[in-house]
């Protein structure tokens, strides 16, 4: 099986999850080859210093990982640079086309359209079926992140994206709203399969280790500041700086720990330095042990999504926090995937970006309502069973078996 993805271990975010999927599929007897970029995410820099024209191959837990150079934007919020970034990966991958019959199936991950383009090319030349796993919609994400305006670049990007999607034979995505969005694409296969992500093995082990070794549970008394945590990417779609500005205006005690990297981190760094508000603490992304500890010591895990994210994916950061029993404070579209998930399963509170005055009364009330926080914590732990690793990999293994039976 050929797997095509831009990010892969040691990249964070999706890179960890995709590597964990490959580990699981290999453990289940599948022979894999992964084609990916040299590590660069979420820092948007050449992490290893090896990015370039050379194609390198390494072994990872028993399967081959083939790394290709990619153009890394100096400004990921530039539409032009993002288009070059997409195109460069397609061109880089296309230097090496496998022979017909080498692979029984291709699994390609979106949002990188360049990855899907390469999978479509290989499929056409080798008559190999493609499984498209949509983690995010690249064209829509560009608009939500402020990279492309609806009138300028989005229609062009969306046409290319959907044309390439239609070259694929088996579609899946990670949330019900995303499945619904894909079913609305003209020419989409029926059905579009729901295959949710999961908590990858190494972080799961760290969370369980912290729970077992920490004999002193978090202080939930109402006479101390609420402890808020954000950990992950800072880009246009999150607009974390705007959330922080709203928090800063409140005359309430809190402690907001931010562990972050990303394209717009410098904007947040500049603002925090300017206001010198001791309630904010900005740190680099921690390792998994540090994240597990921070989660168990927090009252709320903050997830922000800018208005208009619409059919954006459910953030992968949601899964670790509910697995630790940490309630969510989400600032997002109420009817989007994240809002629906939080509200339907009682994982915490979902506040509307367009109702900025809702933040202060919520924080003022919830510091006293320990019972409600405990209920959210228990609901989060219950929902986390849906994102079980064994079940997730079993679903993917079944999907792969179905794809290999597709005749072209």
C-alpha positions as MATLAB code, in Angstrom:
seq = 'XXXXXXXXXXXXXXXXXXXXXXXXXXXXXXXXXXXXXXXXXXXXXXXXXXXXXXXXXXXXXXXXXXXXXXXXXXXXXXXXXXXXXXXXXXXXXXXXXXXXXXXXXXXXXXXXXXXXXXXXXXXXXXXXXXXXXXXXXXXXXXXXXXXXXXXXXXXXXXXXXXXXXXXXXXXXXXXXXXXXXXXXXXXXXXXXXXXXXXXXXXXXXXXXXXXXXXXXXXXXXXXXXXXXXXXXXXXXXXXXXXXXXXXXXXXXXXXXXXXXXXXXXXXXXXXXXXXXXXXXXXXXXXXXXXXXXXXXXXXXXXXXXXXXXXXXXXXXXXXXXXXXXXXXXXXXXXXXXXXXXXXXXXXXXXXXXXXXXXXXXXXXXXXXXXXXXXXXXXXXXXXXXXXXXXXXXXXXXXXXXXXXXXXX';
ca = [
       0.000    0.000    0.000;
       1.215    3.503   -0.852;
       0.460    6.304    1.636;
       0.900    9.918    0.508;
       0.918   12.680    3.115;
       2.801   15.918    3.635;
       3.476   15.665    7.389;
       4.804   12.613    9.203;
       6.661   11.891   12.420;
       8.484   13.892   13.886;
       6.056   16.579   12.615;
       3.447   17.345   15.245;
      -0.314   17.555   14.811;
      -1.395   15.329   11.959;
       2.150   14.035   11.533;
       1.908   12.103   14.801;
      -1.526   10.696   13.969;
      -0.599    9.614   10.430;
       2.515    7.866   11.720;
       0.455    6.118   14.391;
      -1.994    4.924   11.720;
       0.879    3.527    9.672;
       2.284    1.797   12.749;
      -1.118    0.244   13.423;
      -1.687   -0.892    9.844;
       1.783   -2.429    9.726;
       1.090   -4.227   13.008;
      -2.027   -5.626   11.327;
       0.018   -7.146    8.497;
      -0.126   -4.465    5.801;
       3.001   -3.780    3.742;
       3.415    0.012    3.539;
       5.447    2.671    1.791;
       4.981    6.265    2.950;
       5.826    9.252    0.747;
       6.040   12.480    2.742;
       7.954   15.745    3.104;
      10.994   16.411    5.236;
       9.890   17.574    8.727;
       8.727   21.199    8.915;
       5.452   21.448   10.873;
       4.180   23.347   12.855;
       7.258   25.582   12.909;
       7.180   26.092    9.109;
      10.958   25.715    9.005;
      13.328   23.011    7.749;
      13.624   21.164   11.056;
      16.312   18.678   10.016;
      18.209   20.863    7.525;
      17.765   18.158    4.863;
      14.910   19.645    2.843;
      15.922   19.962   -0.796;
      16.138   18.033   -4.058;
      17.426   14.754   -2.623;
      14.930   11.931   -2.067;
      15.795    9.960    1.059;
      14.478    6.615    2.300;
      14.448    5.376    5.872;
      12.891    2.560    7.865;
      10.212    3.414   10.445;
       8.962    0.564   12.615;
       9.412   -1.917    9.792;
       8.098   -0.002    6.767;
       9.657    2.411    4.251;
       9.369    6.184    4.591;
      10.415    8.122    1.497;
      10.992   11.847    2.054;
      10.713   14.463   -0.684;
      11.615   18.123   -0.675;
       8.891   20.749   -0.390;
       8.822   24.536   -0.630;
       8.301   25.830    2.914;
       6.555   29.227    2.860;
       8.243   32.005    4.793;
       4.732   33.449    5.142;
       2.168   30.608    5.284;
      -0.619   33.228    5.194;
       0.371   34.308    1.675;
      -1.935   32.818   -0.957;
       0.833   32.852   -3.581;
       3.305   31.083   -1.284;
       0.696   28.514   -0.303;
       0.010   27.748   -3.972;
       3.750   27.306   -4.588;
       3.907   25.097   -1.489;
       1.117   22.867   -2.838;
       2.574   22.709   -6.350;
       6.128   22.039   -5.156;
       5.104   18.888   -3.323;
       3.294   17.559   -6.387;
       6.337   18.227   -8.588;
       8.736   16.786   -6.032;
       6.720   13.594   -5.613;
       6.242   13.198   -9.373;
       9.961   12.607   -9.885;
       9.396    9.033   -8.737;
       6.389    7.111  -10.099;
       5.948    3.480   -8.977;
       5.496    0.746  -11.548;
       2.127   -0.825  -12.219;
       1.318   -3.646   -9.814;
       3.697   -2.547   -7.046;
       0.833   -1.270   -4.854;
      -2.694   -2.610   -4.382;
      -4.065    0.699   -3.114;
      -3.164    4.338   -2.458;
      -4.169    6.202    0.699;
      -3.851    9.974    0.363;
      -4.591   12.572    3.032;
      -6.089   15.975    2.302;
      -5.786   19.010    2.986;
      -2.663   19.211    0.807;
      -4.014   19.264   -2.749;
      -0.556   18.505   -4.117;
      -0.673   15.126   -2.371;
      -4.036   14.313   -3.944;
      -2.766   15.409   -7.337;
       0.160   13.011   -7.128;
      -2.097   10.144   -6.008;
      -4.384   10.836   -8.983;
      -1.418   10.767  -11.366;
      -0.113    7.462   -9.990;
      -3.591    5.956  -10.101;
      -4.071    6.925  -13.744;
      -0.694    5.503  -14.793;
      -0.850    2.297  -12.733;
      -4.601    1.600  -12.461;
      -4.420    1.630   -8.655;
      -7.518    2.591   -6.586;
      -7.304    5.629   -4.283;
      -8.655    6.022   -0.775;
      -9.075    9.741   -0.039;
      -9.065   10.610    3.671;
     -10.151   14.227    4.146;
      -8.869   15.738    7.385;
      -9.658   19.271    6.218;
     -10.864   21.004    3.074;
      -7.907   22.968    1.760;
      -9.842   25.573   -0.203;
     -12.307   26.281    2.597;
      -9.510   26.333    5.175;
      -7.706   28.976    3.102;
     -10.738   31.237    3.379;
     -11.293   30.524    7.082;
      -7.640   31.306    7.789;
      -7.721   34.571    5.877;
      -5.365   33.280    3.183;
      -7.812   33.563    0.296;
     -10.880   35.749    0.074;
     -14.073   34.262   -1.268;
     -13.923   36.489   -4.359;
     -10.203   36.095   -5.100;
      -8.734   32.647   -4.715;
     -11.290   30.358   -3.193;
     -13.336   29.429   -6.264;
     -10.159   28.540   -8.175;
      -8.812   26.442   -5.306;
     -12.139   24.759   -4.744;
     -12.529   23.771   -8.396;
      -9.074   22.172   -8.435;
      -9.696   20.478   -5.103;
     -13.038   18.972   -6.128;
     -11.736   17.905   -9.559;
      -8.913   15.998   -7.917;
     -11.229   14.531   -5.290;
     -13.344   13.056   -8.088;
     -10.289   11.145   -9.309;
     -10.437    9.150   -6.051;
     -12.531    6.025   -5.594;
     -13.200    5.701   -1.850;
     -13.805    8.772    0.330;
     -13.731    9.113    4.096;
     -13.584   11.897    6.649;
     -13.334   12.371   10.391;
     -16.622   13.970   11.484;
     -20.274   13.886   10.503;
     -20.327   17.553    9.341;
     -17.286   16.887    7.144;
     -18.972   13.811    5.672;
     -22.037   15.920    4.930;
     -19.881   18.564    3.221;
     -18.187   15.944    1.045;
     -21.487   14.331    0.092;
     -22.517   17.717   -1.324;
     -19.573   17.723   -3.756;
     -20.741   16.950   -7.268;
     -19.638   13.471   -8.281;
     -18.894   12.271   -4.749;
     -19.133    8.489   -4.296;
     -21.849    7.021   -2.111;
     -21.345    6.568    0.711;
     -18.705    8.884    2.114;
     -17.391    6.933    5.093;
     -17.048    8.257    8.653;
     -13.630    7.273   10.075;
     -12.861    9.422   13.116;
      -9.334   10.029   14.345;
      -8.130    8.704   17.689;
      -5.728    9.343   20.536;
      -2.383    8.044   19.329;
      -0.601    5.443   21.429;
       2.295    7.432   22.876;
       0.170   10.305   24.174;
      -2.423    7.891   25.538;
       0.307    6.193   27.547;
       1.537    9.544   28.901;
      -1.948   10.613   30.003;
      -2.502    7.301   31.777;
       0.932    7.536   33.393;
       0.195   11.014   34.778;
      -3.200    9.899   36.089;
      -1.674    6.899   37.841;
       1.326    8.714   39.318;
      -0.317   11.966   40.395;
      -1.711   11.343   43.853;
      -2.754   14.977   44.303;
      -5.777   15.832   42.128;
      -6.278   19.336   40.787;
      -7.466   21.941   43.257;
     -11.048   22.664   42.173;
     -11.839   25.166   44.906;
     -13.669   28.309   43.860;
     -11.264   30.725   45.581;
      -8.439   30.402   43.049;
      -8.093   31.546   39.424;
      -9.373   29.297   36.666;
      -6.573   27.505   34.884;
      -6.918   27.611   31.099;
      -4.715   25.749   28.612;
      -4.151   26.100   24.877;
      -1.720   23.795   23.092;
      -1.218   23.602   19.352;
      -1.052   25.553   16.143;
      -1.530   29.331   16.010;
      -2.714   30.287   12.536;
      -5.328   32.430   10.863;
      -8.114   29.941   11.391;
      -7.681   29.875   15.166;
      -7.340   33.648   15.662;
      -6.070   32.966   19.175;
      -4.802   36.542   19.536;
      -8.347   37.889   19.279;
      -9.523   35.495   21.986;
      -6.648   36.604   24.220;
      -7.554   40.261   23.695;
     -11.084   39.548   24.868;
      -9.764   37.748   27.929;
      -7.369   40.592   28.676;
     -10.258   43.074   28.880;
     -11.919   41.093   31.683;
     -11.319   42.026   35.309;
     -11.317   38.409   36.393;
      -8.622   36.156   37.850;
      -7.402   33.400   35.560;
      -4.184   31.751   34.414;
      -3.921   31.090   30.684;
      -1.059   28.772   29.722;
      -0.386   28.807   25.970;
       1.906   26.159   24.448;
       2.108   26.966   20.775;
       3.840   27.202   17.420;
       2.618   28.237   13.997;
       2.397   30.842   11.284;
       0.924   33.601   13.460;
       2.709   32.908   16.698;
       4.826   36.061   16.321;
       1.678   38.217   16.382;
       0.605   36.649   19.655;
       4.113   36.969   21.101;
       4.199   40.652   20.217;
       0.815   41.351   21.788;
       1.560   39.479   25.026;
       4.869   41.300   25.347;
       3.135   44.630   24.778;
       0.330   44.218   27.333;
       2.482   42.536   30.028;
      -0.544   40.826   31.543;
       0.745   38.290   34.129;
      -2.369   36.174   33.624;
      -0.921   34.974   30.278;
       1.988   32.547   29.966;
       3.328   31.825   26.474;
       5.574   28.780   26.042;
       6.907   26.586   23.266;
       5.064   23.399   22.426;
       5.832   20.806   25.066;
       6.633   17.154   24.594;
       3.854   14.626   25.202;
       4.760   14.143   28.857;
       4.490   17.901   29.393;
       1.182   18.089   27.543;
      -0.289   15.252   29.599;
       0.730   17.004   32.825;
      -0.619   20.373   31.666;
      -3.939   18.804   30.685;
      -4.492   17.159   34.048;
      -3.650   20.426   35.850;
      -6.123   22.577   33.867;
      -9.766   23.461   34.489;
     -10.500   24.078   30.809;
      -8.837   23.345   27.526;
      -9.326   26.233   25.097;
     -10.066   25.572   21.427;
     -10.703   28.542   19.142;
     -11.997   28.598   15.581;
     -12.596   31.812   13.687;
     -16.112   32.585   12.402;
     -16.727   31.068    9.002;
     -14.597   27.970    9.581;
     -17.859   26.205    8.722;
     -16.996   22.675    7.629;
     -13.563   22.803    9.184;
     -12.385   19.590   10.751;
     -12.816   18.813   14.432;
      -9.400   19.789   15.821;
      -7.178   16.864   16.699;
      -6.411   18.693   19.950;
      -9.945   17.877   21.129;
      -9.140   14.179   21.512;
      -6.271   14.434   24.041;
      -8.160   16.868   26.230;
     -11.313   14.765   26.546;
      -9.165   11.662   27.117;
      -7.685   13.416   30.149;
     -11.149   14.454   31.349;
     -10.439   18.162   30.832;
     -13.580   20.156   29.929;
     -13.491   22.266   26.771;
     -13.959   26.004   26.435;
     -14.645   26.362   22.712;
     -14.972   29.693   20.894;
     -16.328   28.825   17.476;
     -19.341   28.611   15.188;
     -22.085   26.992   17.262;
     -23.307   24.972   14.270;
     -19.839   23.919   13.059;
     -18.287   20.487   13.706;
     -16.546   21.571   16.903;
     -19.604   23.365   18.295;
     -21.848   20.425   17.573;
     -19.431   17.958   19.157;
     -19.026   19.973   22.360;
     -22.739   20.687   22.768;
     -24.139   17.290   21.791;
     -21.880   15.303   24.096;
     -21.639   17.761   26.999;
     -17.868   18.189   26.721;
     -17.848   21.738   28.076;
     -19.076   25.088   26.868;
     -19.299   26.457   23.340;
     -19.315   30.267   23.065;
     -20.135   32.145   19.881;
     -17.465   34.436   18.420;
     -20.228   36.861   17.493;
     -21.337   37.204   21.127;
     -18.182   38.585   22.797;
     -20.084   39.592   25.929;
     -20.759   35.921   26.748;
     -17.221   35.247   27.937;
     -17.235   37.274   31.155;
     -20.514   35.965   32.630;
     -19.486   32.407   31.832;
     -16.110   32.677   33.550;
     -17.640   34.520   36.511;
     -20.241   31.814   37.019;
     -18.263   28.663   36.276;
     -15.536   29.310   38.844;
     -18.205   28.705   41.502;
     -19.908   25.793   39.731;
     -17.610   22.892   40.540;
     -20.435   20.383   40.048;
     -20.916   21.452   36.422;
     -17.199   21.191   35.725;
     -17.188   17.667   37.180;
     -20.134   16.693   34.953;
     -18.340   17.981   31.862;
     -15.219   16.081   32.887;
     -17.112   12.806   33.204;
     -18.874   13.373   29.868;
     -15.522   14.052   28.225;
     -14.084   10.789   29.512;
     -17.164    8.915   28.319;
     -16.961   10.447   24.834;
     -13.247    9.692   24.573;
     -14.119    5.995   24.166;
     -15.393    6.875   20.678;
     -11.845    7.916   19.752;
     -10.272    4.639   20.850;
      -7.081    3.754   18.961;
      -7.783    0.050   18.477;
     -11.242    0.739   17.081;
      -9.915    3.518   14.834;
      -7.173    1.402   13.309;
      -9.580   -1.514   12.879;
     -11.923    0.771   10.893;
      -9.022    1.892    8.701;
      -7.839   -1.679    8.146;
     -11.344   -2.636    7.027;
     -11.485    0.377    4.709;
      -8.141   -0.564    3.179;
      -9.364   -4.113    2.548;
     -12.399   -2.677    0.730;
     -10.263   -0.343   -1.394;
      -7.947   -3.125   -2.562;
     -11.001   -4.911   -4.024;
     -11.891   -1.960   -6.277;
     -11.176   -2.830   -9.932;
     -10.248   -0.041  -12.360;
];
